[in-house]
Amino acid sequence: MQWLSAFNEKIPNRLKSVLLFILVWWFLSLFMSANVLPGPVSTVKAFLRNDLRDVLFHVRMTMQRIGMGFLFAMIIGLIVG
């Protein structure tokens, strides 16, 4: 069990939680249809298959919506006090 304590000391908690999330995701995807819960590998493959310009377009649109929402919230907050 000494290797386990060495593992706990050397790897940060955030990395351990991400690895645990991916492991649980992969395990659950074994028992569900790919239409319901695709596995991590197929998800990464589909992400890489998409055109990067298309992804960047959607990221830009999302950032614009977030920015507009923040702007409207600031304006309303300044008016209301």
C-alpha positions in Angstrom: 0.0 0.0 0.0 3.0 2.2 0.0 2.6 2.9 -3.7 -0.9 4.3 -3.0 0.4 6.8 -0.6 3.1 7.8 -3.1 0.4 8.2 -5.7 -1.6 10.4 -3.4 1.4 12.6 -2.7 2.6 13.1 -6.2 -0.6 13.7 -8.1 -2.7 16.8 -7.4 -6.3 16.4 -6.3 -7.7 18.2 -9.3 -6.0 15.7 -11.7 -7.2 12.8 -9.6 -10.8 14.1 -9.8 -10.6 14.5 -13.6 -9.2 11.0 -14.0 -11.9 9.6 -11.7 -14.6 11.4 -13.7 -13.2 10.0 -17.0 -13.0 6.5 -15.5 -16.6 6.6 -14.3 -17.8 8.1 -17.6 -16.0 5.3 -19.5 -17.4 2.6 -17.1 -20.9 3.9 -17.5 -20.6 4.1 -21.3 -19.9 0.4 -21.4 -23.4 -0.4 -20.1 -25.3 2.2 -22.2 -26.0 2.8 -25.8 -23.6 5.1 -27.6 -26.7 7.3 -28.4 -27.4 7.7 -24.7 -23.9 8.0 -23.3 -20.9 7.9 -25.7 -17.6 7.0 -24.3 -14.7 9.4 -23.8 -12.7 8.1 -26.7 -15.6 8.4 -29.2 -16.4 11.8 -27.9 -12.8 13.0 -28.4 -12.8 11.4 -31.9 -16.0 13.2 -32.9 -14.7 16.5 -31.5 -11.5 16.2 -33.6 -13.5 15.2 -36.7 -15.5 18.4 -36.6 -14.2 21.4 -38.5 -12.3 23.7 -36.1 -13.8 26.8 -37.8 -17.3 25.5 -37.0 -16.4 24.9 -33.3 -14.8 28.4 -33.1 -17.9 30.0 -34.6 -20.0 28.4 -31.9 -17.6 29.4 -29.1 -17.6 33.0 -30.4 -21.4 33.1 -30.5 -21.6 31.7 -26.9 -19.1 34.3 -25.7 -21.1 37.0 -27.4 -24.2 35.9 -25.6 -22.4 35.7 -22.3 -21.0 39.2 -22.8 -24.4 40.7 -23.8 -26.0 39.1 -20.7 -23.3 40.5 -18.5 -23.6 43.9 -20.1 -27.4 44.0 -19.6 -27.1 42.8 -16.0 -24.6 45.5 -15.3 -26.8 48.2 -16.9 -29.8 47.0 -14.9 -27.8 46.7 -11.7 -26.5 50.3 -12.2 -30.0 51.6 -12.8 -31.6 49.8 -9.9 -28.7 50.5 -7.6 
